[in-house]
């Protein structure tokens, strides 16, 4: 159990609960510093990488009429593979009447309507409550999201610190 004097609870700007812990372990301190340096180096390459990828994709699109895959090879055997696929998402609400008119009687055969049932923030709060929380949680699908690590190299610029 962490020392209660080194941890404190806060609300993030978007309303999520956070636990702030003062790191005393020198190995963890070094890893956080290392992560900050690596993350900054990666960010410095983002614009150049984006430009390179955009240029390669544009070249690949010249070789495709629709979806598909292009593999570029260089004389020194480097490869760049570009896969182009399309995702057929939802039909915008404003297009439904005209699509229905266009398809006529076939509309109901060709269009699928679905209903998504999700818990509201109020139900989630009830599921976390001690009174009937366990009973409610049994009816919900709860999956842990992948943890996200964000390293802030210089936190002295944050307000309130």
N, C-alpha and C positions, 0 to 999 in steps of 0.2 A: 504494500500500500504506500503510495507516495506521501511524502511529508506534507501535511495540510498547509504548512506555511509557504510552500513553494508553488502551490497551484491555486488558481482562482477562476471562478466562472464568470463569463461575460456573454453578452448578446452581440452577435456580429451585426454589421449594418443591414444585412438582409434578414435579420431576425432569428438566425440559427444560434443554438447554444454552442459556446466555445469554452474550452478549458485552457487557460494560459498557464504554462508550467515554466518556472525558472530552471534552466538546465544547469546542473552542477557536474554532470558526468563529462569529463574532458574528451572522451571518445565521441560522444554524441555531439558535443560542441564543435569538434573538428569536422565531423561529417556534415553538419549543417553549414559550416563555412565552405567546405569543399563543394557541397551542392549548390550554394549560391554562386560560386565562381563558374562552375560548369553550366549552370542555367543561364548565366549572363553571356557566356561564350556562345551557347546555342542560340540565344535570342539575337546575337549580333549577326548570325548567318541567315536568319529568317528572310529578310528582304531579298538577298541574293538567291537563296534557294527558291523562293516563290517566283522570282523572275525566270530562273532556269527552267523550273517546272512548267510555267505558263508558256514559254517558248517551245519546249519539247511537245507539249500538248497541241499547240497550234500547228506544229509540223506534222504531228500524227493525224490530226483532223484532215489534212490535205490528202491523206491516203485512204480515208474511210468515207463511205457513202452513208453509213448508218452506224450502228454500234459494232463493236468488234475490238480487235487487239492489234497493235502495231509494235514490233520489236525492232528498235534501231540498234545496229551494231557498228562499232568503230573498228578501224584496222587493227588496233591493239586489243581487240576482243572485249571491250567494255560494252555493256548492254543497257539500254533503257527500254523498259516495257511500259506501254501505255494501254490501259484498258478503258474503253468508253462504253458505258452502259446507261440505260435510261430507266428511271423509276416512274412508274405510273401511280401517282398519288391519288388524292381525293378529287372529286369533281366539285369545283367551287359552287356554293349555294346559288349564286346568281346565274349559273349556266344550266342548272337542273331543268327549268321549264323548257328552254329551247332544245336541250338534248332530248327531253321526253317527247317533244313535238317531232323532232327529227327521226327518232327511232320508232315512234308510234307504239304499236302493240308489243314490239320486241323489247321495249325499255325494261320491263320487269324481268325479262330473261337475261338481259345483258348488264344490268346494274345491280350491284349488291349493296344493301343498306345494313349497317351494323350499329349497335349501340354499345358504347363503352361505359362500364360502371366502375367508378373510382370513388374512394373515400374522400370526404371533404376534410379540410383542416379541423373542423369541430369533431368529426368522428375519430380522426387520428388522435386528437387530444383525449377523447373518451377512452380510446384503446390504451393510452398510456396511464390512465387513471387507475387507482387501486380498487375502486368499487366493483366495476364490471369489466375492467380492462382485459383480463385474461379471457373471459367469455367472448368479448368482441374480437380480440386478436385471433382467436381460433377461426374466425370467418373471413379474415383478411389474408391476402398474399403479401408477406413481408420478406423482402430480400435485401441483404446488405449491399449497398453500392460499393464499387471499387473505391478505396481510399484515394484521395487526391492530395498530393504534396505540392505546396507552393512555398518557395523559399524567398523571403524578402531580405536582400542583402543588407540594407540599412534601414532599421526600424525607427531611427531617431526622428525621421520625418513624419511618422504617424502622429496624428493628433492624440493627445491624452497620454503620451508616453514620455 
